[in-house]
Amino acid sequence: MIGFIGLGIMGKPMAKNLLKAGQALMVYDTNPEPVEELKEAGACEGTLREMGQACGLVFTSLPNGSIVQSVLFGADGAASAMKAGAVVCDCSSVTPGESRYCWEKLHEHGIGFVDAPMSGGEPGAVAGTLAFMAGGEQKDFDAVKPYLEMMGSSACLVGGPGIGSVTKLANQVIVNNTIAVVSEAFVLAVKAGADPVKVYEAIRGGLAGSAVLDAKIPMIVERNFKPGGKISINHKDMKNVINTAHELDVPVPYSAQLFEILQSLKIHGHMEEDHGGIVQYFEALADVVVKKMEQEDSES
């Protein structure tokens, strides 16, 4: 049996895809609603300790590293009952240091650990097309890879413990800064009187085209900020980027500026929106809104 801890925006559809693939699944979350939903889909519910006793492989998908450590190593945590040879696969976005701490603690008891954060957001989690970037030992990655492939379209072992989390931070630097640059560009275009949909159609096939552009501009012009990746999660991730970079003496000027943009969005109540909502910072500066134009306006 497989265990799954954390049934939020990402964890719930990931767990459902394991069930769809025919896996026996035990789930845990502090929120009873997704637990009931997964039970209706065929999973069983267990405490953290019960999961440790019953499951040779446990996945975690949680908001931050301190919560990951709590569910594993707290009183009656899952790790307290896990047997040597079991494996924990953490799909949360945490710091490399937090991942290495989990690996070391579990390694002492003969339990494997893989840090395997993912990219693709809620749409990828629902569709089963997530891209997993993993850190850990080869034998532990080999044990979890078939299950990662049930939840995603790719799973790559990048390096040793913590390197999956490093790769995720690099991913977040690229994604979030790209959203910010795309936002700035489209605010400029709209302020000049251009139709953002036509601008998007004109540039998406050229060098400026990207997965980020294709994912976010259709949402932005419809003013759809329903979260696939919340600003709050990306705010946390970019803070992790800056802290990790400072520990390594790596200057990250663009990411530092972006973090301050996210801080501004936090102050103005946008944390629970999709990170495509970063555009709202630039819109406020220019007093313009990037949205689909009315038909008569776009033809004039």
Salt bridges, closest charged atoms under 4 A:
GLU36 OE2 - LYS39 NZ 3.30
GLU37 OE1 - LYS12 NZ 3.13
GLU37 OE2 - LYS16 NZ 2.42
GLU45 OE1 - LYS39 NZ 3.43
GLU137 OE2 - HIS107 ND1 3.74
ASP140 OD1 - LYS139 NZ 3.24
GLU149 OE2 - LYS145 NZ 3.89
ASP214 OD1 - ARG204 NE 3.12
GLU222 OE2 - LYS292 NZ 2.53
ASP237 OD1 - LYS236 NZ 3.01
GLU272 OE1 - LYS230 NZ 2.68
GLU273 OE1 - HIS270 ND1 3.10
ASP274 OD2 - LYS216 NZ 2.81
ASP274 OD2 - HIS275 ND1 3.54
GLU283 OE2 - ARG223 NH1 2.80
